[in-house]
Amino acid sequence: MKGTSELGRGLPLTRLYRPARLSGGLTSITKQHLTSLCSSCILRTLVKPPLPSRRLSGGRKARRSPIAMASTPKAAGSKTKVHVLFVCLGNICRSPTAEAVFRSVVERAGLQDQIVIDSCGTGGGNPDWYKEKGWAYHEGDPSDQRMLAAAAKRSVCLTSRSRPLRPEDMGTFEYILGMDFENNATIQVAADHWLARGKHIPSNYRQKVQLMCKYLNPDGGFKGIMEVPDPYYGGAKGFELVLDLLEDACTGLLQHIQEHDLHSRAAQVV
């Protein structure tokens, strides 16, 4: 099976992760799925903060957020909690969906006070995103409108905004879950770069980086699947498949965390 990372090869970087928009800046989701979205999804879809832009060759612009946005990660909390980070290329399709699906699974289990959840991307197509003065496509942007629509049909609300992986994430999160092999390889390249330049990167960081599909039900219908495929250049079925895979894997992930992290930490407290 061809690797999912090959879907966008051969295309200009400026074409990667470019959601289409209607006139006036409103995405089609606002007309087609308004009634099915929760209020926070609607607000984050309609309201976008003004961001400075970076002019690329050919006159196109790449969105870039101000330096002020590169603050501490969204996930902050006590180290007695388990910290989970989902990662994909642009942080507008797969990883924000994993974040939202896992959050709903955790909340149904009543464990939202014990698990911190976040998502991020690996530059969205800019190969130098992790370097000094590097920047990431889509930083500050909401999720892709098609992903929002597909998730809303299952009552899954995507509310996060895109951000890149940061050096401090490598220490904050116990679980760093890439959607495909290329995501994980890029995470390790970035971490090695930061480590070589004196950033605090834990020695066990490679053990934290795993594939999301590791937590699929081994006896379920997705046996043998190792990556969550990028749905960006596919049709509606691709977004549904992403949701199917993530719903399965998030259930397995929570079960693993309950057995290997929460139970052991509870025993230590006692």
C-alpha positions in Angstrom: 0.0 0.0 0.0 1.4 3.4 -1.0 2.3 5.5 2.0 0.0 8.4 2.9 2.9 10.8 2.8 3.0 10.5 -1.0 -0.4 12.1 -1.6 1.0 15.6 -1.8 4.3 15.0 -3.4 5.1 17.0 -6.6 2.8 19.8 -5.6 4.0 23.3 -4.7 4.2 24.0 -1.0 1.8 26.8 -1.4 -0.9 24.3 -2.5 -0.6 22.1 0.6 -3.4 22.4 3.1 -5.4 25.2 1.4 -9.1 24.9 2.4 -11.4 26.6 -0.1 -13.5 29.5 1.1 -16.7 31.2 -0.1 -16.9 34.9 -0.8 -16.8 37.0 2.3 -14.5 34.6 4.1 -17.2 32.2 5.3 -16.5 28.5 4.8 -19.2 26.3 3.3 -19.7 24.6 6.6 -21.5 27.7 7.9 -24.3 27.1 5.4 -24.5 23.4 5.2 -23.9 22.3 8.8 -24.8 25.3 11.0 -27.5 23.5 12.9 -25.3 20.5 13.7 -22.3 22.4 15.1 -21.9 23.3 18.7 -21.6 27.0 19.4 -17.9 27.0 20.0 -17.3 25.3 16.6 -19.4 27.9 14.9 -17.5 30.8 16.5 -14.1 29.3 15.7 -15.2 28.7 12.1 -16.6 32.1 11.5 -14.2 34.3 13.5 -10.6 34.3 12.6 -8.1 36.7 14.2 -6.2 38.9 11.7 -2.8 37.4 11.1 0.2 38.9 9.2 1.2 37.2 6.0 4.4 36.1 4.4 4.7 36.7 0.7 5.9 33.6 -1.3 7.2 33.3 -4.8 4.5 33.7 -7.4 2.7 36.4 -5.4 0.9 33.9 -3.0 0.8 34.3 0.7 1.4 31.9 3.5 -0.4 32.5 6.7 1.9 33.1 9.6 0.9 34.0 13.2 2.7 36.7 15.2 5.5 35.8 17.6 3.1 36.3 20.5 1.2 33.2 19.5 4.2 31.0 20.0 3.7 30.9 23.7 3.4 28.0 26.1 1.5 24.9 24.8 -2.2 24.7 25.2 -1.7 21.7 27.4 -0.6 22.9 30.8 -1.2 21.1 34.1 0.2 19.0 36.8 2.6 16.3 36.1 0.4 13.9 38.0 -1.8 14.0 34.9 -1.2 12.1 31.7 -0.4 14.3 28.8 -1.3 13.3 25.3 -0.3 15.1 22.0 -1.6 14.2 18.6 0.5 15.2 15.6 -0.1 15.5 11.8 1.3 17.6 9.0 -0.8 20.8 9.1 -2.8 20.3 12.3 -6.0 21.1 10.4 -7.4 17.6 9.6 -6.2 14.5 11.4 -4.6 15.6 14.6 -7.3 18.1 15.7 -9.9 15.4 15.0 -7.9 13.0 17.1 -7.8 15.6 19.9 -11.6 16.1 19.7 -12.4 12.4 19.5 -10.1 11.5 22.3 -11.5 14.3 24.5 -15.0 13.0 24.0 -13.9 9.5 24.9 -12.1 10.7 28.0 -15.1 12.8 29.1 -17.5 9.9 28.7 -15.2 7.9 31.0 -15.2 10.8 33.5 -11.4 11.2 33.3 -11.1 14.7 31.9 -9.4 15.9 35.1 -6.7 13.3 34.8 -5.7 13.6 31.1 -4.4 16.7 29.3 -5.0 16.6 25.5 -3.6 18.7 22.7 -2.6 18.5 19.0 -0.1 20.2 16.7 1.5 19.9 13.3 4.9 19.5 11.7 5.0 22.7 9.7 2.2 22.0 7.2 4.7 21.7 4.3 7.5 24.1 5.2 10.6 22.0 5.7 12.3 24.6 7.9 9.4 25.1 10.3 11.4 23.8 13.4 14.5 25.9 12.7 15.3 29.3 14.1 13.0 31.9 12.5 11.1 29.0 11.0 7.3 29.2 10.6 4.4 26.9 10.0 1.6 27.0 7.4 -1.8 27.5 9.0 -0.6 28.4 12.4 -3.6 30.0 14.1 -6.1 28.6 11.6 -9.2 26.5 12.5 -9.6 22.9 11.2 -10.4 22.2 7.5 -14.0 22.9 6.8 -14.6 19.4 5.4 -13.1 17.8 8.5 -15.3 20.0 10.7 -18.4 19.0 8.7 -17.7 15.3 8.8 -16.9 15.4 12.6 -20.1 17.5 13.3 -22.2 14.7 11.8 -21.0 12.5 14.6 -21.4 15.2 17.3 -17.6 15.7 17.5 -16.7 19.3 17.9 -13.3 20.5 16.7 -12.4 23.7 18.5 -8.6 23.9 18.4 -6.4 26.1 16.2 -3.4 25.0 14.3 0.0 25.3 15.9 3.4 23.7 15.3 5.2 21.2 17.5 7.5 23.0 20.0 10.6 21.9 21.9 8.8 22.1 25.2 6.2 19.6 23.9 8.9 16.8 24.0 9.1 17.2 27.8 5.5 18.0 28.6 3.8 15.0 26.9 4.2 11.4 27.7 2.3 10.3 24.5 3.3 12.0 21.2 1.2 10.2 18.6 1.8 10.8 14.9 -0.8 10.0 12.3 1.8 8.5 9.9 5.4 7.4 9.6 6.5 10.7 8.0 5.0 12.7 10.9 7.0 10.7 13.4 10.2 10.9 11.3 9.8 14.7 11.2 9.2 14.9 14.9 12.5 13.1 15.6 14.4 15.3 13.1 13.0 18.4 14.8 13.8 17.1 18.3 17.4 16.2 17.3 17.8 19.7 15.8 16.6 21.3 19.1 18.7 19.0 21.2 21.9 19.9 19.2 21.2 23.5 19.9 20.8 23.2 23.6 17.1 22.9 24.0 15.9 20.8 26.8 14.8 17.6 25.2 14.3 14.5 27.5 16.6 11.6 26.8 13.6 9.2 26.4 11.8 11.3 23.8 12.0 8.6 21.1 10.0 6.3 23.3 7.2 8.8 23.5 6.8 9.1 19.7 4.4 6.4 18.5 1.9 5.8 15.7 -1.7 6.5 16.4 -2.8 3.2 14.8 -0.8 1.3 17.4 -3.9 1.6 19.5 -6.4 0.2 17.0 -8.3 -2.9 18.1 -6.2 -5.8 16.9 -9.3 -7.9 16.5 -11.3 -5.2 14.8 -12.0 -4.3 11.2 -8.8 -2.2 10.7 -6.3 -5.0 11.3 -3.0 -4.3 9.5 -3.5 -0.6 9.1 -0.5 1.3 10.4 -1.3 4.9 9.4 -4.2 7.4 9.5 -4.3 8.5 5.9 -4.3 12.2 5.0 -7.8 13.0 3.6 -6.9 16.4 2.2 -6.7 15.4 -1.5 -9.4 12.8 -1.4 -13.2 12.8 -1.2 -15.7 12.7 1.6 -15.0 9.0 2.3 -11.5 9.9 3.3 -12.7 12.1 6.1 -15.1 9.4 7.3 -12.3 6.9 7.3 -10.2 9.2 9.4 -13.0 9.4 12.0 -13.6 5.6 11.9 -9.9 5.0 12.6 -9.6 7.6 15.3 -12.7 6.5 17.1 -11.3 3.0 17.3 -7.8 4.0 18.2 -8.8 6.6 20.8 -10.8 3.9 22.6 -7.8 1.6 22.7 -5.5 4.5 23.7 -7.7 5.3 26.7 -7.8 1.7 27.7 -4.0 1.6 27.6 -3.6 4.7 29.6 -6.0 3.5 32.2 -4.1 0.2 32.6 -0.5 1.5 32.4 -0.7 5.1 33.7 -3.7 6.0 35.8 -3.9 2.8 37.8 -0.2 2.8 38.6 -0.2 6.5 39.6 -3.3 6.0 41.8 -1.4 3.2 43.5 1.5 5.4 44.2 -0.7 8.0 45.7 -2.2 5.5 48.1 
